[in-house]
Amino acid sequence: MEELRYPTRLMLLIALLQGLALLLLHQSIDFEFWPATAPQWLFAAYALVIIGPGMYLLGVNNRNKVRLVTYIAPFAALCALLAFYTGGQAIPSSPSRLDTLLAPMTFTLALLTFKALMYVQVKTAAEPFVYPQLFHYSWRNLLTLGLALAFTLVTWGVLMLWAALFSVINIDFFDELFEQKWFYYPTLNLALALGVVLIRRLSIIVDTIKQLQQALLKYLLVLLMFVSLIFLLALPFTGLSPLWEEGPGSYLILWMQACLLFALNSVYQGDASERPYSPFVHRFIYLGILLLPVYSGLVFYGLSLRVEQYGWSVSRYWGMIVWMFLALFSVGYVTCIVRYRDDWIGGLGRINVAMGWLLMLVMILVNSPFADLRRLTADNQLARIESGQTKLQNIDIPYFANQLALPGYLAIEQLKQTYGDSHPTLALRLSRAYQEDAQEPEQDKLLVVNSIECLNDCDMPPDLADVIYDSLTKSNYLLRQAEQLYLLAVDPDGDNQTDYLLMLETDYLVDATLYMRRNSNWYPIDIEDLGPTGKDKTMTLREHLQTLEVKYKQPQYRIMQIGDFHFNVTLKEQLKSSPEQRQ
């Protein structure tokens, strides 16, 4: 394989065309023309332009120039279809908010492409479809791409040095040239392709790095096994409660399992006769493997608790997917150990190949309508709301709006239709899930005013409604969090003129504003809430308002006047909670 020759000119031409295509896509975003105006087409175009040429550059040689295309073309088309579906999940009212779609799609398609490439390389080379061969290609591809990217960054650094040197002598031509998109897209793509060509020609260096990595992981695997055993031995003394109370215990265990399996597969590559350790250490390793299902059981229990308490979320679905793969690996390896004892390594390759196909299938499904995690999450949360498991005031509207894309948008529209008339405050929060400013001010004003509950049958003056609306809409953040809005007639200054206290209650604070009439005009005055908030909030505002009894207390400190200056003394935060002040 080291003697294979590569079509350098063809590879550089493909890289140049890929760079020009990426430039065109970037320009469509900057100047807002198609396909940037349609996220589904933009995502599909990027997937096609990046995945197809990228796989070809990493896999082509003089023997498979044509045959490789017959495998890569349909796979790249499949990825483009998956990207098209994902791009179609962009929120209609805000097509620019694509980050929640782009990150998971990029990761899953990259993983899918990584797995597919090694399978295609084995197939086109007519080599045995066994795990050691797949392992060889996986590490070669990973190291080749990593080193080529490093070469590209170094090339860019040299260009920046070039531009800086000439700028010092007042020649800015190169500085301006190198910052042009039409220059650096094709240039850096050519540098990347050249790096791939050079590194693939020096495959012996890549193989040496792979051997070095295996040697290092050989010792890290023993350390990881030791840590995992010590952790299990400590659990009977600490109990399981700290795992679920002190942060993401389930995810930390998943990370430890993943590191163990990664190191294990790097050291053992499916050769039954391979013995990288002494018999004692070898058996210590598979003793640790026998305990891996215990960790899978702990993770499943922890994730199940969260699902039972709060329902499904996208992150919990991903947690369960990762758990499923790690559990299947662990159970498969344990089965091999029980069946073959010291020769269990012979079954490792078969398990890994099968799991590779399963991984590819799952990566396809999560980017398709068949297993869209955002849609599944939205459906589950709506079902919990309908069944009463999630109270209306506890609906996490920002999560629907910011994390679930189109399924979240449709769920919010459904909640509006179902609860909009009967729960005006919820309707107010839902109306501000996306937009900063009201698109229909009169309708929005009516929605805001109707969400305010007037206590003691107070009659809100029409001109006060206008002032309250203007004041509230200055901070849409609070309106998005509002659980209740109350209006109460008060007279804090004792002048026998009715003023109004507006109280906006969220899950963590009460925001109060006093509206006072002076010279026929209403003026909003922000006032400080000295009541229980945050962790000290044991009762809701509604519970405090059951008696609707308003008491007025004289301030502890009088206003001081020195000439034309007035000083109003306000208690500091540390004094508010002191026993003397509470008395």
C-alpha positions in Angstrom: 0.0 0.0 0.0 2.9 2.3 0.6 3.9 2.1 -3.1 0.5 3.4 -4.3 0.7 6.5 -6.5 -1.7 9.4 -6.3 -3.3 11.6 -9.1 -1.8 14.8 -7.7 -3.1 17.1 -10.5 -6.6 15.7 -10.3 -6.6 16.1 -6.5 -5.4 19.7 -6.7 -8.0 20.4 -9.4 -10.8 19.0 -7.2 -9.6 21.1 -4.3 -9.6 24.2 -6.4 -13.1 23.6 -7.6 -14.2 22.8 -4.0 -12.7 26.1 -2.8 -14.5 28.1 -5.5 -17.8 26.3 -4.6 -17.3 27.2 -0.9 -16.5 30.8 -1.9 -19.8 31.0 -3.9 -21.8 29.6 -0.9 -20.1 32.2 1.4 -21.0 35.0 -1.0 -24.6 33.8 -1.1 -24.7 34.3 2.6 -23.0 37.7 2.5 -25.2 39.1 -0.3 -28.4 37.1 0.6 -29.1 35.3 -2.6 -30.0 31.6 -3.2 -29.2 29.2 -1.7 -28.6 31.2 1.5 -32.2 32.4 1.3 -33.4 28.8 1.7 -31.6 27.1 4.6 -32.5 23.6 3.4 -30.7 24.2 0.1 -27.8 25.9 1.8 -27.3 23.0 4.2 -27.6 20.5 1.3 -25.1 22.4 -0.8 -22.5 22.6 2.0 -22.8 18.9 2.7 -22.4 18.0 -0.9 -19.4 20.4 -1.5 -17.6 19.4 1.6 -18.3 15.6 1.9 -17.9 14.5 -1.7 -14.5 16.1 -2.6 -13.2 15.6 1.0 -13.8 11.8 0.8 -12.3 11.6 -2.7 -9.1 13.5 -1.6 -8.6 11.1 1.3 -9.4 7.9 -0.5 -8.3 8.3 -4.1 -5.2 6.6 -5.7 -4.2 5.7 -9.3 -6.0 2.3 -9.0 -9.5 3.5 -7.9 -10.0 6.9 -9.5 -13.2 6.0 -11.2 -14.5 3.2 -9.0 -14.3 5.4 -5.9 -16.7 7.9 -7.4 -19.4 5.2 -7.8 -19.4 4.8 -4.0 -18.8 8.4 -2.9 -21.4 10.0 -5.2 -24.5 8.2 -3.8 -23.2 8.6 -0.2 -22.6 12.4 -0.7 -26.1 12.6 -2.2 -27.5 10.8 0.8 -25.8 13.3 3.2 -27.1 16.2 1.1 -30.7 14.8 1.5 -30.2 14.5 5.3 -28.8 18.1 5.4 -31.7 19.3 3.3 -34.2 17.9 5.8 -32.2 19.4 8.7 -32.1 22.8 7.0 -35.8 22.6 6.5 -36.3 22.6 10.3 -35.2 26.2 10.5 -37.8 28.4 12.3 -39.9 30.2 9.6 -40.0 33.5 11.5 -36.3 33.5 12.1 -34.3 31.7 9.4 -31.0 33.2 10.7 -31.1 31.1 13.9 -29.4 28.0 12.6 -26.8 27.3 15.2 -28.9 24.7 17.0 -29.4 22.8 13.8 -25.8 23.2 12.4 -23.8 21.9 15.3 -25.4 18.5 15.8 -25.8 18.0 12.0 -22.1 18.7 11.4 -21.0 16.3 14.2 -23.3 13.4 13.1 -22.5 13.8 9.4 -18.8 14.0 10.1 -19.0 10.8 12.2 -21.1 9.1 9.5 -18.6 10.2 6.8 -15.6 9.0 8.8 -17.1 5.5 9.2 -18.3 5.3 5.6 -14.9 6.4 4.2 -13.0 3.5 5.7 -15.6 1.0 4.5 -15.4 2.4 1.0 -11.6 2.3 1.1 -11.6 -1.4 2.1 -14.2 -2.2 -0.6 -12.4 -0.4 -3.5 -9.1 -1.9 -2.5 -10.6 -5.4 -2.6 -9.1 -6.1 0.8 -10.5 -8.4 3.6 -13.4 -6.7 5.4 -12.0 -7.3 8.9 -11.6 -5.0 11.9 -7.7 -4.7 11.8 -8.0 -3.3 8.2 -10.8 -0.9 9.1 -8.8 0.2 12.2 -5.8 0.8 9.9 -7.7 3.0 7.5 -9.5 4.9 10.3 -6.3 6.0 12.0 -4.6 6.8 8.7 -7.5 9.0 7.6 -7.7 10.7 11.0 -4.0 11.5 11.2 -3.8 12.5 7.5 -6.6 15.0 7.8 -5.2 16.3 11.1 -1.7 16.8 9.8 -3.1 18.4 6.5 -5.1 20.8 8.5 -2.0 21.7 10.5 -0.1 22.3 7.3 -3.0 24.5 6.1 -2.8 26.6 9.2 1.0 26.9 8.9 0.5 28.0 5.3 -2.0 30.7 6.4 0.4 31.8 9.1 3.2 32.3 6.5 0.9 34.3 4.3 0.0 36.5 7.3 3.7 37.0 8.0 4.3 37.9 4.4 1.5 40.5 4.5 2.8 41.9 7.9 6.4 42.3 6.6 5.3 44.3 3.6 2.9 46.4 5.7 5.8 47.5 7.8 7.4 49.1 4.7 4.0 50.6 3.8 3.1 48.2 1.1 -0.5 47.1 1.9 -1.2 45.2 -1.3 -0.6 41.8 0.1 -2.4 42.5 3.4 -5.5 43.5 1.4 -5.2 40.6 -1.0 -4.8 37.9 1.5 -8.0 39.1 3.3 -10.1 38.7 0.2 -12.5 35.7 0.3 -11.9 35.0 -3.4 -8.2 34.6 -2.6 -8.1 32.6 0.6 -10.9 30.1 -0.1 -9.2 28.5 -3.2 -5.7 29.1 -1.8 -6.3 27.3 1.6 -8.2 24.5 -0.1 -5.2 23.9 -2.4 -2.9 24.0 0.6 -5.1 21.4 2.3 -5.1 19.1 -0.7 -1.3 19.5 -1.1 -1.0 18.6 2.6 -3.1 15.5 2.0 -1.0 14.5 -1.0 2.3 14.9 0.8 1.2 13.1 3.9 -0.3 10.2 2.0 3.0 9.8 0.1 4.7 9.5 3.5 2.3 7.0 4.9 5.1 5.4 6.9 5.3 8.5 9.1 1.5 8.2 9.7 1.9 4.6 10.6 4.7 5.5 13.0 2.5 8.1 14.8 -0.2 5.5 15.0 2.2 3.0 16.7 3.3 5.7 19.1 -0.3 6.5 20.0 -0.9 2.8 20.6 2.1 2.5 22.9 0.9 5.5 25.0 -2.6 4.1 25.2 -1.3 0.8 26.3 -0.3 2.3 29.6 -3.3 4.6 29.8 -5.6 1.7 29.5 -4.2 0.1 32.6 -4.6 3.4 34.5 -8.2 3.9 33.3 -9.1 0.3 34.4 -7.6 1.0 37.8 -9.5 4.2 38.2 -12.8 2.6 37.2 -12.3 -0.3 39.7 -11.5 2.1 42.5 -14.5 4.2 41.7 -16.8 1.2 41.8 -15.3 0.1 45.2 -16.0 3.6 46.6 -19.7 3.6 45.6 -20.9 1.3 48.4 -19.5 3.8 51.0 -20.8 7.0 49.4 -24.1 5.7 48.0 -25.5 6.7 44.6 -27.2 9.9 45.7 -24.1 12.1 45.1 -23.9 10.9 41.5 -27.3 12.5 40.7 -27.1 15.5 43.1 -23.7 16.9 42.3 -23.9 17.7 38.6 -24.0 15.5 35.5 -22.9 12.2 37.1 -24.4 10.1 34.3 -22.5 12.0 31.6 -19.2 11.7 33.5 -19.6 7.9 33.7 -20.4 7.8 30.0 -17.2 9.7 29.3 -15.2 7.3 31.4 -16.7 4.3 29.6 -16.0 5.9 26.2 -12.4 6.5 27.2 -12.0 2.9 28.4 -13.5 1.5 25.2 -11.4 3.8 23.0 -8.2 2.9 24.7 -9.2 -0.8 24.6 -9.8 -0.8 20.9 -6.6 1.1 20.2 -4.5 -1.5 22.1 -6.4 -4.6 21.1 -7.2 -4.8 17.3 -9.1 -8.0 17.0 -6.1 -10.4 16.6 -6.8 -13.3 18.8 -3.0 -14.2 19.1 -2.1 -10.6 20.1 -0.9 -10.3 23.7 0.2 -6.6 24.4 0.4 -7.4 28.2 1.6 -10.0 30.5 -1.0 -12.7 31.4 -1.6 -11.1 34.8 -2.2 -7.6 33.3 -4.2 -9.1 30.5 -6.6 -10.7 32.9 -6.8 -7.6 35.0 -7.9 -5.7 31.8 -10.7 -8.1 31.1 -11.7 -8.2 34.7 -12.3 -4.4 34.3 -14.3 -5.1 31.1 -16.5 -7.5 33.0 -17.5 -4.6 35.3 -18.4 -2.2 32.4 -22.1 -3.3 32.4 -22.3 -2.1 36.0 -21.5 1.4 34.8 -24.1 1.1 32.0 -26.7 0.2 34.7 -25.8 3.2 36.8 -26.1 5.5 33.7 -29.4 4.1 32.7 -30.8 4.6 36.2 -29.5 8.2 36.4 -30.9 9.1 32.9 -34.2 7.4 33.7 -34.6 9.5 36.8 -34.2 12.7 34.8 -36.6 11.5 32.1 -39.2 10.6 34.8 -38.8 14.0 36.5 -38.5 16.4 33.5 -39.4 14.3 30.4 -37.2 13.9 27.3 -34.9 16.5 26.0 -32.5 16.5 23.0 -29.5 16.1 25.4 -31.2 13.2 27.2 -31.9 11.5 23.9 -28.3 11.8 23.0 -27.3 10.5 26.4 -29.5 7.4 25.9 -28.0 6.9 22.4 -24.5 7.1 23.7 -25.5 4.8 26.6 -27.0 2.3 24.2 -23.8 2.1 22.1 -21.5 1.8 25.1 -23.8 -0.7 26.8 -23.9 -2.9 23.6 -20.1 -2.7 23.3 -19.7 -3.6 27.0 -22.2 -6.5 26.9 -20.7 -7.8 23.7 -17.2 -7.8 25.1 -18.3 -9.5 28.3 -20.1 -12.2 26.3 -16.8 -12.8 24.4 -14.9 -13.0 27.7 -17.4 -15.5 29.2 -17.4 -17.6 26.1 -13.7 -17.5 25.0 -11.9 -16.6 28.3 -8.3 -15.5 27.4 -9.0 -15.7 23.7 -11.9 -13.2 23.9 -10.0 -10.7 21.6 -11.0 -12.8 18.6 -14.6 -11.7 18.9 -13.8 -8.0 19.4 -13.4 -7.4 15.6 -16.8 -8.9 14.8 -18.6 -6.8 17.4 -16.9 -3.6 16.3 -17.7 -4.1 12.6 -21.4 -4.8 13.4 -21.5 -1.8 15.8 -20.0 0.4 13.1 -22.9 -0.4 10.7 -25.3 0.3 13.6 -23.7 3.6 14.3 -24.0 4.7 10.7 -27.7 3.7 10.7 -28.4 5.8 13.8 -26.5 8.8 12.4 -28.7 8.6 9.3 -31.9 8.3 11.3 -31.3 11.2 13.7 -30.9 13.5 10.7 -34.1 12.2 9.1 -37.8 12.6 9.8 -37.8 9.0 11.2 -35.9 9.9 14.4 -35.7 13.7 14.6 -34.7 14.2 18.2 -36.2 17.7 18.3 -39.6 16.5 17.1 -39.5 13.6 19.6 -38.7 16.0 22.4 -41.4 18.5 21.5 -44.0 15.7 21.3 -43.0 14.3 24.7 -43.0 17.7 26.4 -46.5 18.5 24.9 -47.8 15.1 26.2 -46.5 15.9 29.7 -48.2 19.3 29.6 -51.5 17.8 28.4 -51.3 15.1 31.1 -50.5 17.6 33.9 -47.1 16.3 34.6 -45.7 19.7 33.6 -47.6 22.7 35.0 -48.4 25.5 32.7 -46.3 28.0 34.7 -43.3 25.6 34.4 -43.3 25.3 30.7 -39.8 26.0 29.4 -40.7 28.2 26.5 -37.1 29.4 25.8 -36.1 25.8 25.4 -38.9 25.2 22.8 -37.9 28.4 21.0 -34.1 28.2 21.1 -33.3 24.5 21.0 -36.1 22.7 19.1 -36.1 24.6 15.8 -39.3 24.0 13.7 -40.8 21.3 16.1 -40.4 23.8 18.9 -42.1 26.5 16.8 -45.0 24.3 16.0 -45.3 23.2 19.6 -45.5 26.9 20.7 -48.2 27.5 18.1 -50.1 24.5 19.4 -49.9 25.8 23.0 -51.2 29.2 21.8 -54.2 27.6 20.3 -54.9 25.3 23.3 -54.2 27.6 26.2 -54.1 31.1 24.7 -57.7 32.1 25.6 -57.8 30.5 29.1 -54.4 31.5 30.3 -53.6 35.0 29.2 -50.2 35.2 31.0 -49.1 32.1 29.2 -50.3 33.5 25.9 -48.2 36.6 26.6 -45.1 34.5 27.2 -45.7 32.5 24.1 -46.2 35.6 22.0 -42.7 36.7 22.9 -40.9 33.4 22.3 -39.2 34.7 19.2 -39.9 38.4 18.4 -38.3 41.3 20.2 -40.9 43.8 18.9 -44.6 43.3 18.4 -45.5 42.9 14.8 -49.1 44.1 15.5 -48.8 46.7 18.3 -52.6 47.1 18.9 -53.1 43.3 19.2 -50.0 42.9 21.3 -51.2 45.7 23.6 -54.5 44.0 24.1 -52.7 40.8 24.9 -50.5 42.5 27.5 -53.3 44.3 29.2 -55.6 41.3 29.3 -52.8 39.3 31.0 -52.8 41.7 34.0 -55.0 40.5 36.9 -56.6 43.5 38.6 -56.9 42.8 42.3 -59.7 44.1 44.5 -61.7 44.8 41.4 -59.5 47.8 40.5 -60.4 49.6 37.4 -57.4 50.2 35.2 -57.6 53.7 33.6 -57.3 53.6 29.8 -54.4 56.1 29.8 -52.6 54.0 32.4 -52.9 50.9 30.2 -50.9 52.8 27.5 -48.2 53.7 30.0 -48.0 50.2 31.4 -47.7 48.7 27.9 -44.9 51.1 26.9 -43.1 50.4 30.2 -43.4 46.6 30.0 -42.4 46.2 26.4 -39.1 48.0 27.1 -38.0 44.7 28.6 -39.2 41.7 26.7 -37.0 39.5 28.7 -39.2 39.8 31.8 -42.3 39.3 29.8 -40.9 36.1 28.5 -40.4 34.9 32.0 -43.7 36.3 33.5 -45.8 33.7 35.4 -48.3 36.3 36.8 -49.0 40.0 36.4 -51.0 41.8 39.2 -52.2 45.3 39.4 -53.2 46.7 42.8 -54.6 50.1 43.8 -52.4 51.7 46.5 -51.6 55.0 48.1 -48.0 54.8 49.5 -47.5 58.6 49.8 -50.8 59.1 51.6 -52.1 62.0 49.4 -55.5 60.3 49.0 -54.8 59.9 45.2 -55.0 56.4 43.8 -51.8 55.0 42.5 -51.2 51.6 41.1 -48.7 48.9 41.9 -47.8 46.5 39.1 -46.2 43.2 40.2 -44.6 40.9 37.7 -43.8 37.5 39.1 -41.3 35.1 37.6 -39.9 31.8 38.9 -37.0 33.6 40.7 -38.1 37.3 41.4 -40.9 39.8 41.7 -40.4 42.9 39.7 -42.5 45.8 41.0 -43.3 49.2 39.4 -45.3 52.0 41.0 -47.4 54.1 38.6 -48.2 57.6 40.0 -50.4 60.3 38.5 -48.9 63.7 38.5 -50.4 66.6 36.5 -52.7 64.3 34.6 -49.9 62.1 33.5 -48.8 58.6 34.7 -45.2 58.1 35.6 -43.6 54.6 36.2 -41.3 54.4 39.2 -39.1 51.3 39.7 -39.2 50.2 43.3 -37.1 47.8 45.2 -38.6 44.5 46.3 -37.5 43.6 49.8 -39.6 40.4 49.9 -38.4 36.8 49.7 -36.7 36.0 46.4 -34.5 33.3 45.0 -33.8 30.5 47.4 -35.7 32.2 50.2 -38.9 32.3 48.1 -41.1 29.8 49.9 -44.4 31.2 48.9 -45.7 32.6 45.6 -46.9 36.2 45.3 -50.4 35.0 44.9 -50.3 33.3 48.3 -49.1 36.5 49.9 -51.9 38.4 48.2 -54.7 36.2 49.5 -55.7 38.7 52.1 -55.1 41.7 49.8 -54.2 43.7 52.9 -51.7 46.5 52.1 -49.8 48.0 55.1 -47.6 51.1 54.9 -44.5 51.5 57.0 -42.4 54.6 57.6 -38.9 54.4 56.2 -36.2 53.9 58.8 -34.1 56.7 57.4 -35.5 60.1 56.4 -34.4 61.9 53.2 -31.5 64.3 53.8 -31.3 67.6 52.1 -28.1 69.7 51.8 -28.7 72.7 49.7 -30.3 71.5 46.5 -29.0 68.0 47.0 -31.3 65.2 48.2 -29.9 62.0 49.6 -32.2 59.0 50.0 -30.7 56.2 52.2 -31.3 52.7 50.9 -30.5 49.6 53.0 -27.6 47.6 51.6 -28.1 43.9 50.7 -26.2 42.6 53.7 -28.4 44.7 56.1 -31.7 43.5 54.7 -31.2 40.0 56.0 -29.9 40.9 59.4 -32.1 39.9 62.4 -32.1 43.5 63.7 -33.5 44.9 60.4 -36.2 42.1 60.1 -37.4 43.0 63.6 
